[in-house]
Amino acid sequence: MNDHPTYTPPKVWTWNKENGGRFAAINRPIAGPTHDKELPVGRHPLQLYSLATPNGVKVTIMLEELLAAGHAGADYDAWLIRINEGDQFGSGFVTINPNSKIPALMDRSGPTPIRVFESGAILLYLAEKFDAFLPTQPAARAECLSWLFWQMGSAPYLGGGFGHFYAYAPTKIEYAIDRFAMETKRQLDVLDRRLAETEYLAGDAYTIADIAVWPWYGQLAQGRLYEAGEFLAVQEYRNLQRWTNAINARPAVKRGRMVNRAFGDPSQQLHERHEASDFETKTQDKVEAGKG
């Protein structure tokens, strides 16, 4: 049964500012900055501008994994970009990412700063820079990159499709939810079948493929994403559950989830990260306690 009126597309689409749902204040059909605002720069070579959405979490997990593996050059400053307030449309951010999406990275370790945007591109850039979490053997590397790009191509169906219509759209549309729920479950089945064959997505080793996929599909399988675990019956994907629980237990993953988090449990929110000790001293519960 349809739960929405029949819609006939107009001959020429026009932007209706009042029809954007939860994100109406920041969504628009044009690019470019809306205001002048320079970005802060810390003392580390790597400067990250982000928010702890699944795409942002990919990069903070990667950086924390690199540091845990002994790559001191991966130390970084992480600055909070509040996308619900339009920070991503500031002139400084748009200079780094003309697409105005988090995360965005500046590498200032060389004579000329290098900008990197798109979360998958950042993971690949860091993996190559530090020679870590990316296989060197051709077949294994190809497998890893295939799953990395699978995630980049699939996540819009999960986030922009299922997540939007199930959790954020101002009107619940049965057809849209059914269509994207079906595709999301197909993707979960793709992962579950792969993980029946191997410990990690690219094989026996933990790689950027896992780091890319886990914040989306791993957290979905744990019921954290869109509160949709029961709706999608995520517990039936046994191999996916084994994989997501193993990654969730990694200390670097726990830290990566906290960085640039500005929602949820205050003890798990580290709005900015500049030193490793920030995890112990500057989570939001401690900041709030210090103001008392």
Beta strands, then each sheet from edge to edge (+ up, - down):
strand 1: 46-50
strand 2: 76-80
strand 3: 104-107
strand 4: 114-117
sheet 1: 2+ 1+ 3- 4+
end
